[in-house]
Amino acid sequence: MATIFDIAKKAGVSITTVSRALNGYSDVNEKTRQHIMAIAEELNYYPSAAARSLQGKKTNTIAFAPLLNQHVEAEPFFKEFTGVMALACFKHDLSLLVALVDTTRNVEEIYRELAGTGRVDGIVLSDIKPVDERINLLLRLGIPFVAFGRTTGYADLNYPFVDVDGVAGLETVVDYLYKKGHRRLAYLSGPLEMSYAFHRYEGFLRGLKSHELHEDKRLVIGNLQLPEQAYAAIKQIFSLPAAEQPTALVAGSDDLALHVIQAVSDNGREVGSGPDQIAVTGFDDLPFAAYLQPGLTTLRQPITTTCTALLELLVGMLKNKDELAPVLPELPGMVRVGPKQVLLIPELICRESA
């Protein structure tokens, strides 16, 4: 890889002259500048992100930093999400650096490396926890960031976030199932220490309460991440007396719903909306959901709208705009809960599984 020293040697000028020419200083003769630029292009020279940072330049790169090692059941969703995020970055002339955070390391060290060393201009923080030390850390470090998700105490912290309203979504699902005649509902979830799972469970409980239904702890099983765990949960539920078994299984994600449908079938039961069938719902509306047999009733996460909102907020911060509300346009299903805090309402997609 060519360096500034290689350019100086070939151009027959000092390193200082090359540096000033490449960075647009007016005291460099235009003919000399053009000569240096031509050599830089010939040698495929690109200044490093760290060098640009030292010069007060932007890297035009943002980091997306999920904690997938803590909830592997969300991997299919984040594969879809990352692709849409990359496209949203392209529309802002930004590059996307995806950094899977290794939580065995010191958290502060990780985020100092991402932004403090000049590798990126800002961070899209993901996999927010109900109480998340990273929020205060990034606020303290002064690193521009926007969170995909929210803590339980978000009203007390002035940080920017975009979140899909899992509470409202699950209330909608419970209401839909209630109107279909279901009175015994089971809830199957990923790790409840993740904020999105916590809020979805809260929505399930609110939905039950709004219809004067009571939670049966035997029908609420969390921390399901692998197919065999979902299978064991279904076997446990079907071991209950027939009158105490649920008529509907509410899964906290499409990936989990996929495993639940298979487990139901393996236990000799059918998924669907018929009188002898058991209903199953999911959350995400990933591409495979429509092609399952039967098609999966689920909540559609507005991934494109989410990525648009995240990038609009972060770009607004990078441009040093004090008031972010005018920067973010009105988007479908958007509810503002603060100048820099947005909830997006998921859409119920009804298919044959419920």
C-alpha positions as CSV (number, residue, x, y, z in Angstrom):
1,M,0.0,0.0,0.0
2,A,1.4,3.4,-1.0
3,T,2.2,6.0,1.6
4,I,2.7,9.7,1.7
5,F,6.4,9.1,1.6
6,D,6.1,7.2,-1.7
7,I,4.2,10.1,-3.2
8,A,6.8,12.7,-2.0
9,K,9.7,10.7,-3.4
10,K,8.1,10.2,-6.9
11,A,6.9,13.9,-7.0
12,G,10.3,15.2,-5.9
13,V,8.8,17.4,-3.2
14,S,8.7,17.3,0.6
15,I,6.3,15.3,2.7
16,T,4.9,18.5,4.0
17,T,4.1,19.7,0.5
18,V,2.3,16.4,-0.3
19,S,0.3,16.6,2.9
20,R,-0.8,20.2,2.3
21,A,-1.6,19.5,-1.4
22,L,-3.8,16.4,-0.5
23,N,-5.6,18.4,2.2
24,G,-6.4,21.4,0.0
25,Y,-4.2,24.1,1.5
26,S,-4.1,27.2,-0.6
27,D,-0.4,27.9,-0.3
28,V,0.4,25.0,-2.7
29,N,0.9,25.9,-6.3
30,E,-2.0,24.6,-8.4
31,K,0.3,22.9,-10.9
32,T,2.2,21.2,-8.1
33,R,-1.1,20.1,-6.5
34,Q,-2.3,18.6,-9.7
35,H,1.0,16.7,-10.2
36,I,0.8,15.3,-6.6
37,M,-2.9,14.3,-7.0
38,A,-2.1,12.5,-10.2
39,I,0.7,10.5,-8.6
40,A,-1.5,9.7,-5.6
41,E,-4.1,8.3,-8.0
42,E,-1.5,6.4,-9.9
43,L,-0.2,4.8,-6.7
44,N,-3.8,4.1,-5.4
45,Y,-3.1,6.1,-2.3
46,Y,-5.9,6.7,0.2
47,P,-5.4,8.5,3.5
48,S,-6.1,6.3,6.6
49,A,-9.2,6.9,8.7
50,A,-6.9,7.7,11.7
51,A,-5.0,10.2,9.7
52,R,-8.1,12.0,8.6
53,S,-9.3,12.1,12.2
54,L,-6.1,13.7,13.3
55,Q,-6.5,16.3,10.6
56,G,-10.1,17.0,11.8
57,K,-11.6,15.2,8.8
58,K,-14.6,12.9,8.8
59,T,-14.2,9.2,7.9
60,N,-17.7,9.1,6.4
61,T,-18.0,5.7,8.1
62,I,-20.4,4.6,10.9
63,A,-20.3,1.5,13.0
64,F,-23.2,-0.9,13.6
65,A,-22.4,-2.9,16.8
66,P,-24.8,-5.7,17.7
67,L,-24.3,-8.2,20.6
68,L,-25.3,-11.3,18.7
69,N,-23.4,-13.6,20.9
70,Q,-25.9,-12.9,23.7
71,H,-29.0,-13.8,21.7
72,V,-28.4,-16.0,18.7
73,E,-32.1,-16.4,18.0
74,A,-32.0,-12.9,16.5
75,E,-29.4,-13.7,14.0
76,P,-31.8,-14.1,11.0
77,F,-33.4,-10.7,11.8
78,F,-30.0,-8.9,12.0
79,K,-28.8,-10.4,8.7
80,E,-31.8,-8.8,7.0
81,F,-31.4,-5.6,9.0
82,T,-27.7,-5.2,8.2
83,G,-28.4,-5.3,4.5
84,V,-31.0,-2.6,4.7
85,M,-28.8,-0.5,7.0
86,A,-26.0,-0.7,4.4
87,L,-28.3,0.6,1.7
88,A,-29.5,3.4,3.9
89,C,-25.8,4.4,4.5
90,F,-25.2,4.4,0.8
91,K,-27.9,7.0,0.3
92,H,-26.1,9.2,2.8
93,D,-22.7,8.6,1.1
94,L,-21.6,6.7,4.2
95,S,-19.7,3.4,4.6
96,L,-20.9,0.9,7.2
97,L,-18.6,-1.0,9.5
98,V,-20.3,-3.9,11.2
99,A,-18.5,-4.8,14.4
100,L,-19.8,-7.8,16.4
101,V,-19.0,-6.8,19.9
102,D,-17.1,-9.3,22.0
103,T,-18.4,-8.8,25.5
104,T,-15.6,-10.8,27.1
105,R,-13.5,-7.7,26.6
106,N,-13.7,-4.4,28.5
107,V,-16.8,-2.6,27.1
108,E,-15.2,0.9,27.3
109,E,-12.2,-0.3,25.4
110,I,-14.4,-1.6,22.6
111,Y,-16.2,1.6,22.0
112,R,-13.1,3.8,22.4
113,E,-11.5,1.7,19.7
114,L,-14.6,2.1,17.4
115,A,-14.9,5.9,17.6
116,G,-12.2,7.3,19.8
117,T,-9.4,6.2,17.5
118,G,-11.1,7.8,14.5
119,R,-12.1,4.7,12.7
120,V,-15.8,5.8,12.5
121,D,-17.7,9.1,13.0
122,G,-20.6,7.6,14.9
123,I,-22.2,4.4,16.2
124,V,-25.6,2.7,15.7
125,L,-25.8,1.0,19.1
126,S,-27.9,-2.2,19.1
127,D,-29.2,-4.9,21.4
128,I,-30.1,-2.5,24.1
129,K,-30.7,-3.9,27.6
130,P,-33.4,-2.8,30.1
131,V,-30.5,-1.1,32.0
132,D,-27.6,-0.6,29.6
133,E,-24.2,0.7,30.8
134,R,-23.2,1.5,27.3
135,I,-25.7,4.4,27.1
136,N,-24.0,6.4,29.9
137,L,-20.6,5.3,28.7
138,L,-21.1,6.8,25.2
139,L,-22.7,9.9,26.6
140,R,-19.7,10.3,28.9
141,L,-17.2,9.7,26.1
142,G,-19.0,12.2,23.8
143,I,-19.2,9.7,20.9
144,P,-22.1,10.5,18.5
145,F,-24.5,7.5,18.6
146,V,-28.1,6.6,18.2
147,A,-29.6,3.5,19.8
148,F,-31.8,0.9,18.0
149,G,-33.9,0.1,21.0
150,R,-34.5,1.7,24.4
151,T,-33.8,1.1,28.1
152,T,-36.7,0.9,30.6
153,G,-35.6,4.3,32.0
154,Y,-35.3,6.0,28.7
155,A,-37.4,9.0,29.8
156,D,-34.7,9.9,32.4
157,L,-31.8,9.7,29.9
158,N,-31.5,12.2,27.0
159,Y,-30.1,10.0,24.3
160,P,-31.3,9.4,20.8
161,F,-33.1,6.2,19.9
162,V,-35.4,4.5,17.4
163,D,-37.3,1.5,18.6
164,V,-40.1,-0.7,17.2
165,D,-42.8,-0.7,19.8
166,G,-42.9,-4.3,21.0
167,V,-45.4,-3.4,23.8
168,A,-48.0,-2.1,21.3
169,G,-47.3,-4.9,18.9
170,L,-47.9,-7.7,21.4
171,E,-51.0,-6.0,22.7
172,T,-52.3,-6.1,19.1
173,V,-51.5,-9.8,18.8
174,V,-53.3,-10.7,22.1
175,D,-56.3,-8.6,21.1
176,Y,-56.4,-10.3,17.7
177,L,-56.3,-13.8,19.2
178,Y,-58.9,-12.9,21.8
179,K,-61.3,-11.8,19.1
180,K,-60.6,-15.2,17.4
181,G,-61.9,-16.9,20.5
182,H,-58.6,-17.8,22.3
183,R,-58.6,-17.6,26.0
184,R,-55.5,-19.6,27.0
185,L,-52.3,-18.2,25.5
186,A,-48.7,-19.3,25.9
187,Y,-45.8,-16.9,25.5
188,L,-42.4,-18.2,24.2
189,S,-39.5,-15.7,24.3
190,G,-35.8,-15.2,23.7
191,P,-33.6,-13.8,26.5
192,L,-35.6,-11.4,28.6
193,E,-32.4,-9.5,29.5
194,M,-32.6,-8.0,26.0
195,S,-34.8,-4.9,26.0
196,Y,-36.8,-5.8,22.9
197,A,-37.7,-9.2,24.5
198,F,-38.5,-7.4,27.8
199,H,-40.9,-5.0,26.1
200,R,-42.6,-7.6,24.0
201,Y,-43.3,-9.7,27.1
202,E,-44.7,-6.5,28.8
203,G,-47.0,-6.1,25.8
204,F,-48.2,-9.7,26.2
205,L,-49.1,-9.1,29.8
206,R,-50.8,-5.9,29.1
207,G,-52.8,-7.6,26.3
208,L,-53.9,-10.3,28.8
209,K,-54.9,-7.7,31.4
210,S,-56.9,-5.6,28.9
211,H,-59.2,-8.7,28.3
212,E,-59.2,-9.8,32.0
213,L,-57.1,-12.8,31.2
214,H,-54.6,-14.1,33.7
215,E,-51.0,-15.1,33.1
216,D,-50.3,-18.8,33.7
217,K,-46.6,-19.0,34.6
218,R,-46.5,-22.6,33.2
219,L,-47.3,-21.1,29.8
220,V,-44.5,-18.5,29.8
221,I,-41.1,-19.8,28.8
222,G,-38.1,-17.6,28.2
223,N,-34.5,-17.8,27.1
224,L,-35.3,-20.0,24.1
225,Q,-32.6,-19.7,21.4
226,L,-32.0,-23.1,19.9
227,P,-34.4,-25.5,18.1
228,E,-34.0,-28.1,20.8
229,Q,-35.0,-25.6,23.5
230,A,-38.1,-24.7,21.6
231,Y,-38.9,-28.4,21.2
232,A,-38.5,-29.0,24.9
233,A,-40.8,-26.0,25.7
234,I,-43.5,-27.3,23.5
235,K,-43.2,-30.8,24.9
236,Q,-43.5,-29.3,28.4
237,I,-46.6,-27.4,27.4
238,F,-48.3,-30.4,25.8
239,S,-47.6,-32.5,28.9
240,L,-50.2,-30.4,30.8
241,P,-53.8,-31.7,31.2
242,A,-55.7,-31.1,28.0
243,A,-58.0,-28.5,29.6
244,E,-55.0,-26.5,30.8
245,Q,-53.1,-26.4,27.5
246,P,-53.1,-23.2,25.4
247,T,-55.0,-22.8,22.1
248,A,-52.5,-20.2,20.9
249,L,-48.7,-20.0,21.1
250,V,-47.2,-16.5,20.9
251,A,-43.6,-16.5,19.9
252,G,-41.3,-13.5,20.5
253,S,-39.6,-13.7,17.0
254,D,-40.2,-15.3,13.6
255,D,-37.1,-17.5,14.1
256,L,-38.5,-18.9,17.3
257,A,-42.0,-19.3,15.7
258,L,-40.4,-21.4,13.0
259,H,-39.0,-23.8,15.6
260,V,-42.3,-23.8,17.5
261,I,-44.2,-24.8,14.3
262,Q,-41.9,-27.7,13.7
263,A,-42.1,-28.8,17.4
264,V,-45.9,-28.7,17.3
265,S,-45.9,-30.9,14.2
266,D,-43.4,-33.3,15.7
267,N,-45.8,-33.7,18.7
268,G,-48.6,-34.7,16.5
269,R,-50.5,-31.5,16.5
270,E,-51.5,-29.1,13.6
271,V,-50.9,-25.4,13.4
272,G,-53.7,-23.2,12.1
273,S,-57.0,-21.5,12.9
274,G,-59.3,-24.6,12.8
275,P,-61.1,-26.0,15.9
276,D,-58.6,-28.8,16.4
277,Q,-55.5,-26.8,15.5
278,I,-53.2,-24.6,17.6
279,A,-52.5,-21.0,16.5
280,V,-49.0,-19.7,16.3
281,T,-47.8,-16.1,15.9
282,G,-44.3,-14.5,15.5
283,F,-42.6,-11.1,15.4
284,D,-40.5,-9.6,12.6
285,D,-42.1,-10.8,9.3
286,L,-38.9,-12.0,7.9
287,P,-39.0,-13.1,4.2
288,F,-39.6,-16.8,5.0
289,A,-42.7,-16.1,7.1
290,A,-45.0,-15.9,4.1
291,Y,-43.7,-19.2,2.7
292,L,-44.1,-21.4,5.7
293,Q,-46.9,-24.0,5.7
294,P,-49.1,-22.6,7.0
295,G,-48.1,-19.0,6.5
296,L,-47.1,-17.3,9.7
297,T,-49.2,-14.6,11.3
298,T,-46.7,-12.1,12.6
299,L,-45.9,-8.5,13.4
300,R,-43.9,-6.7,10.6
301,Q,-41.0,-4.8,11.8
302,P,-40.6,-1.7,9.5
303,I,-36.9,-2.3,8.8
304,T,-36.5,0.2,6.1
305,T,-38.3,2.9,8.1
306,T,-36.2,2.0,11.1
307,C,-32.9,2.3,9.3
308,T,-34.0,5.6,7.7
309,A,-34.8,7.1,11.1
310,L,-31.6,5.9,12.7
311,L,-29.5,7.4,9.9
312,E,-31.4,10.7,9.8
313,L,-30.8,11.1,13.5
314,L,-27.2,10.1,13.5
315,V,-26.4,12.3,10.4
316,G,-28.1,15.2,12.1
317,M,-25.8,14.8,15.1
318,L,-22.7,14.5,12.9
319,K,-23.7,17.8,11.3
320,N,-23.8,19.4,14.7
321,K,-27.5,20.1,14.7
322,D,-28.6,21.0,18.2
323,E,-32.3,20.3,17.6
324,L,-32.8,16.9,15.9
325,A,-36.6,16.9,15.6
326,P,-36.8,19.0,12.4
327,V,-34.1,16.8,10.8
328,L,-36.2,13.7,11.0
329,P,-39.2,13.7,8.6
330,E,-42.5,12.2,9.5
331,L,-42.3,8.5,8.7
332,P,-45.1,5.8,8.5
333,G,-46.2,4.5,11.9
334,M,-43.9,6.9,13.7
335,V,-44.6,8.2,17.2
336,R,-42.3,10.9,18.7
337,V,-41.7,10.4,22.4
338,G,-38.9,13.1,22.5
339,P,-37.0,15.3,20.1
340,K,-34.5,12.5,19.6
341,Q,-36.6,9.5,20.6
342,V,-38.9,7.7,18.2
343,L,-41.2,4.7,18.4
344,L,-42.4,2.8,15.3
345,I,-45.6,0.8,15.4
346,P,-45.3,-2.7,13.9
347,E,-48.1,-3.9,11.6
348,L,-50.0,-7.2,12.2
349,I,-49.8,-9.4,9.2
350,C,-52.5,-12.1,9.3
351,R,-51.8,-15.5,7.7
352,E,-53.0,-19.1,8.1
353,S,-51.1,-20.0,11.2
354,A,-53.6,-18.0,13.3
